[in-house]
Amino acid sequence: EASELPAGSTVEEVAAHAIKVNVFHTIEKLLTYSKLLRDKVSQGEVVVQGAIYDIVSGKVEFLGACPRQALVLDMDAALVARAPPDEASAKKSKPAQGKESASAKTGGA
């Protein structure tokens, strides 16, 4: 977000900020798409921390937990169960059995 950095920030400052944002975005996606990991973090069995490795110096900068972690961990409570698709729509999306694609018959290209 543009308001996260002051006007006139250098290219290096923008790049450093983008790297940190990417680390936290990755943590958020891991927690979003892995219920197992989300459950372990919620139960205090696992801690997910962000870090940046500087390949030149060999140093690691630990960033801590994702700032939006509490929101992501609470997502299961906010989700509403979806109704199962009706049988007619399930049949439309199901491929016909016994038909193979041309590439499958010939073994690829």
N, C-alpha and C positions, 0 to 999 in steps of 0.2 A: 504494500500500500504506500502511496506517495507520501502520506503524512507521517510515516514512521521514521523518515530521515529528514534532516533539515535541508532547506533549499541550498543549493550550492555544494552538495556533498560530492566528494571526489569519486572517480571511477572505482578506486580501491575500496572506499567506504561502501559504495553501492554493492560491489561484488561480495564483500565480507558479510553484509546484511543479507544478501540473497542466499548465501551459503547457509546461514543460520535459519532463515525461513524455510529452506529446503529440508534441513535436518528435522525441524519440528513438523513440517508437512508429512515427512516420511513416517515419523512416529505416529502421527494422527492416523495415517492410512493403515499402518500395522494394527493399531488398536481397533480401528473401524472394521476391518475385514477379517480379524481373527477373534472370534468369540472366546476361544480357549485362552489366548493371551490376555484379553480384556478381563476374563474371570480371574485369572491368576494375579493380575495387577490389582483388581478390586479387592481380592482376598489378602493382599499384602505378601503373597508368595513370590512375586517377581516385581522388580523395579525396572522400568524402561527409562534410560537416560540418553540424552543426545550428546554427541561429541563430534569434534572436528579434528581430523588428523592432518598435520602439516607435513607433507611428504619431504619438504626441503630440510626442515629442522628436526623432524622426528617427534615433535611435541604434540601432545593431545590436549585440546581445550574441552573440558567437560561443561556442557550447557545446562544440565539438569533435566527435569521432567518437562514435557510439553506443556506450554501455558494453558492449552485447552483440554488437558487430560481429564479433568473432572467432568467436563461436558461430554466428552467421548465415552467415558466410562458409564455415564448415566443414560446412554442412548438406548439400551435395552428397555428401560422403563418407559421411554418415549415412543417406542415402536408400537404400531398397531398391527395385529395379525391380519394377513391378507386372506381373503376368502379363496378357496380352491377354485380353479377355473372350471367352468361348466364343461360337460362332456363334449358338446359340439365344438367348442373352441379348441379343446385338446386334440380332437380328431383332425382339425384343419392344420394344426402345427406339426402333427406327427407324420414323418415321411412314410410313403408307401413301402411295404416290405417287398423284398424280392427285386427291387430296382437298384441297380448300382450305377454310379457315375461312370463315364467313359474312362476317366483316369484310373478308377479302381479296377475296371476290367482289364486294362492294358498294363496295370502295374505302375502307373505314374505317367510321366511325360513321354 
